[in-house]
Amino acid sequence: EAVYADHPPPSSVFRNVEERGENADEAVQNAAPDEELYFDYLPVRALFTGTLAGASAQSRIAHAELHLVRHIKDNARECLALRRNEASWNAKVHAPLLELALSGRCVSATCENATSARILPYFLPGLITGEVAEGKMVDFVLAPNLASDLDSAIQNRLIELARTTKSTALLSTQLSINQTDFPPLTRSPAAVTIETKVAGASLEEGLLQMGIWTAAWHRRMEILGIGGGKPGPRLPTLPLILTHDHAWSLYFAVDRHDRIVVVGPMQIGMTDNLPNIYQLLTVLAILGIWIDVDFRNWVAASFRP
């Protein structure tokens, strides 16, 4: 009931705390030792003070996570009701949700706000018309946190490539592993791209933004000697996520050598209620594991000597 109705169980001592004139700390003290408190309304500060008699560490962590999930849900509903803009959704809903998904489940992946990560002109893909695509920035990028030896291997590859670059105009393009010179993304390859949209925005525009971003990343890898039919590891299939208000959809960008095929969408969760948010966290956790294992192994195979 606590998850699906979004309020404490009927037997909870916290259900009518305000009516009884108690505060949360008094309610904790008055709780029966064997009372199930897993879905009760508890402030995070009460989870780690030792006042929750008999609670395991796992239960305390679950309480803390529930507190954050509920806060994200409330913010998401408020953003929709007040018709907040994309930046507000990113700050109040998307960023906290992504941080929560990665922090407790996969400590070796990071989430970067990429709204300032412009695509370097040299890597912009060409269009069928012969023109160059306009650079499109995305909202978030998930990337692996690299060990020092792998980070050094990437740095050495970039330095070697920069030394062989004759054009000073192109020199700056060789100092980043990605298609952007955005500092947080210069050394760790982008694994998952996320574009966010709100009511009234074009989903087709969001797909176009992710498509151009991914095509530019493919071009960057090919210039580094990876993919494009060259010997060695193939370019991996990359997950792409497009959000529209509460809804989150997953796509996959598949390398076909001569083109990139985008497969999807698959709805992976929503931010309108607790069950849907927990479903979304589960999928994001799986993507985090993929980044930490499969994608990291691909990076190692591609850049280690």
DALIN-V540844 format. One line per field, one symbol per residue. ss: DSSP state (H for helix, E for strand, - for the rest). phi: phi as a letter, one per 30 degrees, with the letter a starting at -180 (. if undefined). burial: # if it has 16 or more other C-alpha atoms within 10 Angstrom, else .. A space follows every 50 residues. Layout:
BEGIN
ss->???
phi->???
burial->???
END
This chain:
BEGIN
ss->----------------HHHH---HHHHHHH-------------HHH---- ------HHHHHHHHHHHHHHHHHHHHHHHHH----HHHHHHHHHHHHHHH HHH-----EEEEE-----E-HHH--E-----E-------EEEEE---HHH HHHHHHHHHHHHH----HHHHHHHH----E--HHH----EEEEEEEE--- --HHHHHHHHHHHHHHHHHHHHH--------------EEEEEEE--EEEE EEEEE----EEEEEEEEEEE---HHHHHHHHHHHHHHHHHHHHHHHHHHH HHH--
phi->.dddciadeedddcdcedddiccdddddddddecddcecddbdedddbci dddiddddddddddddeddddddddddddddchdddddeddcbddddddd dddcbbdcbbccdcdcddddedcdddcddjdcdddbcccbbcbddcdddd dddddddddddddcdddddcdddccbdcdbcdedcdcbedcbcbccbcej ddddddddedddedddddddddddiciiiddjdddddcdbbbcbhddcbc bbccdcicacccckcbdclbcdadedddddddddddddddddcddddddd ddcdd
burial->..#....##..####........#..##..#.....######.#.##... .#..#...##..########.######.##.....#..##.####.##.# ###.##.#######..#####.###.......#.############...# #.###.##...#..........##########..##############.. ..#..##.#############..#.###......################ #####....#.#.....###########.#############..##..## .##..
END
